[in-house]
């Protein structure tokens, strides 16, 4: 029944200390950054499973590196499937994930980053609904850092992943340009944020530990229980993170 489903794939890296979320070191240690990565991936997958209770979705992890299958099999909810890696770079990973899912017969495809554990469930539901509407289109979720946290497609368009300056603040704008070259409409979602640097980490901690009333927080996010529990434990063990959180709250 894949032709009736929207395939949503997390672009996921296995939690190997020193290989994931290295821009969060410091204030985190490499081991803490790896544990945070695991919690984020678990919460994102659970969030997709929650969205699937409302709209027809099949969850995937487009994982990296090769040989990390057991890590993801143990981490992901029942019903999730794995997309093995083919090329290591982000752009090519997105390309292969989209192409492979369309080749498997899915009606639409959505690729989600592994860095936004509090992404509102409603945005995933909205994406699947927009992709179910008649007519070809692209759904894009702009990230606060100039990238995108989500891209959704009804057909495979290779051009979307070409000539993009990946991991820069130009990604969203350049992707909009590529969509224009193809001649498709864009359904833009609300902005959200990636947790990939110290500023975003403090924002995440305030959102999950201090609540939506905290200064500068995004509202309506997914509860991300595993990430929240880890950050709560971490603020008691990592003085640098506790200091960072307190300093941001004062500002």
Secondary structure, DSSP 8 states (H G I E B T S, - for coil): -GGG-EEEEEEEE---TTTSSGGGTTTS-HHHHHHHHHHHHHHHHHHHHHHTTTS-EEEEEEEESTT-HHHHHHHS-TT-EEE--S-SSHHHHHHHHHHHHHHTT-SEEEEEESS-TT--HHHHHHHHHHHHSSS-EEEEEEBTTSSEEEEEESS--GGGGSS--TTSTTHHHHHHHHHHHHT-EEEE---B----SHHHHHHHHHHHHT-TTSTT--SS----HHHHHHHHHHHHH-HHHHHHHHHHHH-
